[in-house]
Amino acid sequence: MYQNNQKTQSNECLICFEPLLKEISFVHIIKSLPVCSHCLKQFKILNIHILFHHYPLQILYLYNTFFQSLLYQYKGLYDYALKDTFLCLFSDELIKKYSDYVIVVAPSSQEDNLVRGFAPMEMIAKTIHQNVFTGLYKKEKYKQSDLRYQDRKKMKEKIGIKNGKQLKGKKILILDDVITSGNTLLTCLSLVLLQKPQCVELLVLSTKKDIEVLSFDEGEK
């Protein structure tokens, strides 16, 4: 289970522990951020808006070595404080845009969450607001990167939904951390659409795909 660690110091970077104002950037002048200038430069910002099976999808970052390490430190090493880093550059925009949306988070392993003491995507979602739906769940424990392509195509058999009626007639934002093939996100979208929401948008933290060929059309399931 996570513990409150030294990264609670408001004058230190949550990622590297260096003083936030050791190197002053323009971004820090106009916005209070929990990440230092050096670490900010490690994020490869994409902030692209495309359609995912006809629904609006925003992808924030490229899944580079830095982002991979950050996710591992957060999810694999249970560094709870890092929840505040992933959306910090976009927080004002996201809070304003999705204030009246229910945030539906992609499922994670309940086993792993019990060990961590927190659900990673739920905690990131709550940096936008508290109206978060956690009814999507994994029917069995798996790691997508370990699945064969054929198994990824059957993702709808591995994810279910509980208490979906709560989403009926609501504005929905689906949140996930990484998109590769799009199979997990498509399954989440399909399950949410069955609940007859008012509208649906999608937000993903990062992608491994080359931005030049990035697309998730009907032929790419």
C-alpha positions as CSV (number, residue, x, y, z in Angstrom):
1,M,0.0,0.0,0.0
2,Y,1.2,3.5,-0.8
3,Q,2.5,5.8,1.9
4,N,2.7,9.6,1.9
5,N,6.3,10.2,1.0
6,Q,8.7,13.1,0.8
7,K,7.1,14.3,-2.4
8,T,4.4,16.2,-0.5
9,Q,6.8,19.2,-0.3
10,S,5.0,21.9,-2.3
11,N,8.3,23.4,-3.3
12,E,9.8,20.2,-4.8
13,C,9.1,18.5,-8.1
14,L,7.0,15.4,-7.6
15,I,9.1,13.5,-10.1
16,C,12.8,14.3,-9.3
17,F,12.6,16.1,-5.9
18,E,14.5,19.1,-7.3
19,P,13.3,22.6,-6.3
20,L,10.4,23.7,-8.5
21,L,11.9,27.1,-9.1
22,K,15.5,26.0,-9.6
23,E,15.0,26.9,-13.2
24,I,12.1,29.2,-13.9
25,S,10.1,28.7,-17.1
26,F,7.4,30.7,-18.7
27,V,4.9,27.9,-18.0
28,H,5.7,28.2,-14.2
29,I,5.1,31.9,-14.3
30,I,1.6,31.6,-15.6
31,K,0.6,28.3,-13.9
32,S,1.3,26.6,-10.7
33,L,2.7,23.2,-11.5
34,P,4.0,20.3,-9.3
35,V,6.7,19.4,-11.9
36,C,10.0,21.2,-12.4
37,S,11.1,22.7,-15.8
38,H,13.6,19.8,-16.5
39,C,10.9,17.2,-16.0
40,L,8.4,19.1,-18.0
41,K,10.8,19.1,-21.0
42,Q,10.8,15.3,-20.9
43,F,7.1,15.1,-21.7
44,K,6.6,14.9,-25.5
45,I,3.4,16.8,-25.8
46,L,1.1,15.9,-28.7
47,N,-2.3,17.2,-27.6
48,I,-4.0,15.9,-30.8
49,H,-7.7,15.7,-31.5
50,I,-8.9,12.9,-33.8
51,L,-12.0,10.7,-34.2
52,F,-12.1,7.3,-32.6
53,H,-14.9,5.3,-34.3
54,H,-16.7,8.6,-34.8
55,Y,-16.2,9.9,-31.2
56,P,-13.9,12.7,-30.3
57,L,-10.5,11.5,-28.9
58,Q,-7.8,13.7,-27.3
59,I,-4.3,12.2,-26.8
60,L,-2.0,14.3,-24.7
61,Y,1.5,12.8,-24.9
62,L,3.8,10.5,-26.9
63,Y,4.6,7.3,-24.9
64,N,8.4,7.9,-24.8
65,T,10.9,6.4,-22.4
66,F,10.3,9.1,-19.9
67,F,6.5,8.6,-19.9
68,Q,7.0,4.8,-19.7
69,S,9.2,5.3,-16.6
70,L,6.8,7.7,-15.0
71,L,3.9,5.3,-15.5
72,Y,5.9,2.5,-14.0
73,Q,6.9,4.6,-11.0
74,Y,3.3,5.5,-10.4
75,K,1.6,2.1,-11.1
76,G,4.4,-0.4,-10.5
77,L,6.2,1.3,-7.6
78,Y,3.0,2.7,-6.0
79,D,4.1,6.3,-6.1
80,Y,0.7,7.8,-5.3
81,A,1.9,11.4,-5.4
82,L,2.5,11.2,-9.1
83,K,-1.2,11.2,-9.8
84,D,-1.0,15.0,-9.9
85,T,1.6,15.1,-12.7
86,F,-0.2,13.5,-15.6
87,L,-2.8,16.1,-16.3
88,C,-1.2,19.2,-14.7
89,L,-0.4,20.9,-18.0
90,F,-4.0,20.6,-19.2
91,S,-5.9,20.8,-15.9
92,D,-7.5,24.2,-16.3
93,E,-8.8,23.3,-19.8
94,L,-10.0,19.8,-18.7
95,I,-11.7,21.0,-15.5
96,K,-13.6,23.6,-17.3
97,K,-14.6,21.5,-20.3
98,Y,-15.7,18.4,-18.4
99,S,-17.2,19.9,-15.2
100,D,-20.6,18.3,-15.9
101,Y,-19.3,15.0,-17.3
102,V,-19.0,11.6,-15.6
103,I,-15.4,10.4,-16.0
104,V,-15.4,6.7,-16.8
105,V,-12.0,5.1,-16.2
106,A,-10.6,2.2,-18.0
107,P,-10.4,-0.9,-15.8
108,S,-7.4,-2.1,-13.9
109,S,-6.7,-5.3,-11.9
110,Q,-8.5,-5.3,-8.6
111,E,-5.7,-7.5,-7.3
112,D,-3.1,-5.0,-8.2
113,N,-5.1,-2.1,-6.8
114,L,-5.4,-3.8,-3.4
115,V,-1.6,-4.2,-3.3
116,R,-1.1,-0.5,-4.4
117,G,-3.8,0.8,-2.0
118,F,-5.3,2.9,-4.9
119,A,-6.7,2.6,-8.4
120,P,-4.3,4.5,-10.7
121,M,-6.7,5.9,-13.3
122,E,-9.4,6.7,-10.8
123,M,-6.9,8.9,-8.9
124,I,-5.8,10.7,-12.0
125,A,-9.4,11.3,-13.0
126,K,-10.1,12.8,-9.6
127,T,-7.5,15.5,-10.4
128,I,-10.2,16.8,-12.8
129,H,-13.2,16.3,-10.5
130,Q,-14.8,13.7,-8.2
131,N,-17.6,12.4,-10.4
132,V,-15.8,9.2,-11.5
133,F,-17.4,6.0,-12.6
134,T,-15.4,2.8,-11.8
135,G,-17.9,0.2,-13.0
136,L,-15.7,-1.1,-15.8
137,Y,-13.8,-4.1,-14.6
138,K,-11.4,-6.9,-15.9
139,K,-13.1,-10.3,-15.9
140,E,-9.6,-11.8,-15.5
141,K,-6.2,-10.5,-14.7
142,Y,-4.1,-9.7,-17.7
143,K,-1.5,-7.2,-19.0
144,Q,-2.4,-6.0,-22.5
145,S,1.2,-5.8,-23.6
146,D,1.5,-9.6,-22.9
147,L,-1.4,-10.5,-25.0
148,R,-1.1,-11.8,-28.6
149,Y,-2.7,-9.8,-31.3
150,Q,-5.5,-12.4,-31.6
151,D,-6.2,-12.1,-27.9
152,R,-6.4,-8.3,-28.1
153,K,-9.0,-8.6,-30.7
154,K,-11.1,-10.5,-28.2
155,M,-10.8,-7.8,-25.5
156,K,-14.6,-7.5,-25.2
157,E,-14.6,-10.9,-23.6
158,K,-12.2,-9.7,-20.9
159,I,-13.9,-6.5,-19.8
160,G,-17.4,-6.1,-18.1
161,I,-19.4,-3.3,-16.6
162,K,-21.3,-3.0,-13.3
163,N,-24.0,-0.4,-12.4
164,G,-24.0,0.9,-15.9
165,K,-27.4,2.4,-15.5
166,Q,-25.7,5.2,-13.7
167,L,-24.5,6.5,-17.1
168,K,-27.9,6.7,-18.8
169,G,-28.5,10.2,-20.2
170,K,-25.2,11.5,-18.8
171,K,-22.3,13.2,-20.6
172,I,-19.4,10.8,-20.5
173,L,-15.6,11.2,-20.7
174,I,-13.7,7.9,-21.0
175,L,-10.2,8.1,-19.6
176,D,-7.3,5.6,-20.3
177,D,-3.5,5.9,-19.9
178,V,-2.1,4.4,-23.1
179,I,-3.6,3.5,-26.6
180,T,-1.9,1.2,-29.0
181,S,-4.3,-1.0,-31.0
182,G,-7.3,0.8,-29.6
183,N,-9.0,-2.5,-28.6
184,T,-9.3,-1.8,-24.9
185,L,-10.7,1.7,-25.6
186,L,-13.1,0.4,-28.2
187,T,-14.4,-2.2,-25.7
188,C,-14.9,0.5,-23.0
189,L,-16.7,2.7,-25.5
190,S,-19.0,-0.1,-26.6
191,L,-19.9,-0.9,-23.1
192,V,-20.6,2.7,-22.3
193,L,-22.7,3.2,-25.4
194,L,-25.0,0.4,-24.4
195,Q,-26.0,2.5,-21.4
196,K,-27.4,5.2,-23.7
197,P,-25.4,8.2,-22.5
198,Q,-26.2,11.7,-23.7
199,C,-22.8,12.0,-25.4
200,V,-19.3,10.5,-25.2
201,E,-15.7,11.8,-25.5
202,L,-12.4,10.1,-24.9
203,L,-9.2,11.2,-23.3
204,V,-6.0,9.2,-23.4
205,L,-2.7,10.2,-21.7
206,S,-0.4,8.7,-24.3
207,T,0.1,6.8,-27.5
208,K,2.9,4.6,-28.8
209,K,1.9,5.2,-32.4
210,D,3.7,7.4,-34.9
211,I,1.7,10.7,-35.0
212,E,2.1,10.7,-38.8
213,V,0.1,7.6,-39.2
214,L,-2.1,7.9,-36.2
215,S,-5.7,6.8,-36.9
216,F,-8.4,4.7,-35.4
217,D,-11.0,4.2,-38.1
218,E,-13.5,1.5,-38.5
219,G,-11.0,-0.8,-40.1
220,E,-8.6,-0.7,-37.2
221,K,-10.3,-2.6,-34.4
